[in-house]
């Protein structure tokens, strides 16, 4: 069989016979191995990368080679960030990283809803801890990738909510030398109490302290907040007010949802956060609202149900300067990144603009 970008479904049928978490770890391991083999690395580069200056995106005061990235949670321990870069993405967001190593919630904790093109996860931030991950991030700095590296940070499972600020401050302090940007994760539904940090008073206290820390140790490091899709528009407006007042750099919209509306999959009642196609419209609605409320002045990273060029374009036209994939990658395979970037080039050609950045917010 000739291997092309469109033959992933043959491999998917094999991968989907495995437990979802084992399948995911196997895919990361194979990518990491391939990256170390020069012939495989060159083949993957030719197969998946789209090189076109019109894809270049300026956001957070830096250049991204294209607007498509890997969402946090895909590479929790910065194990395969360099390998993922070969697939042609403009950025890889690693993590969520916590101060101490933690196993996360009990298995099984990742479920496929194939009828819905969705996943439910209750992972609970399993990761090796900041001190174990820093050496891997350091190697990425010593031999840079063409993809930007974002780092997603979160409160430890055993950290009391009242002590969460200390966790985030320590993580920012330790990780900033190795990150092109840092994301504050306060919106995962899988760490008990974490979403309470989105409440206005708690969030103000957290952001004020983190801005103080950033001012002292890394004043130029972009600092983003990742929000939940389950907030009301009034709650989102309150968060936006704080983000702007405190001087944060941008917002990631959105994390996974606790909603189960309209699902068909057998695992639809499993606990955790839902991602994939069912989240598509809600995430886009929130992106459009943020863009309108901030009049396009606050950079937005769009996440949620991006499984095609049409879905990516919808997020960009709603106001997202960057987009991220995760569940779409599971169902569509690595060819998804190529399809989106190639589709963006075609769209730029079709409507006669010079750069993909000119599409941002055109249908907000």
Secondary structure as UniProt FT lines:
FT   TURN            5..6
FT   HELIX           8..15
FT   TURN            16..17
FT   HELIX           20..35
FT   HELIX           38..48
FT   HELIX           53..55
FT   STRAND          57..59
FT   TURN            60..61
FT   STRAND          62..64
FT   STRAND          68..70
FT   TURN            72..73
FT   TURN            76..77
FT   HELIX           81..86
FT   TURN            87..88
FT   STRAND          91..97
FT   STRAND          110..113
FT   HELIX           114..116
FT   STRAND          118..121
FT   HELIX           130..142
FT   STRAND          148..153
FT   TURN            157..158
FT   HELIX           161..163
FT   HELIX           164..175
FT   HELIX           176..178
FT   STRAND          181..185
FT   TURN            189..190
FT   TURN            192..193
FT   HELIX           194..198
FT   HELIX           200..217
FT   TURN            219..220
FT   STRAND          222..227
FT   TURN            229..230
FT   HELIX           233..246
FT   STRAND          250..253
FT   TURN            261..262
FT   TURN            266..269
FT   STRAND          273..276
FT   HELIX           277..279
FT   HELIX           280..293
FT   TURN            294..296
FT   STRAND          299..303
FT   HELIX           309..318
FT   STRAND          322..325
FT   HELIX           327..332
FT   HELIX           335..351
FT   HELIX           356..359
FT   TURN            360..363
//
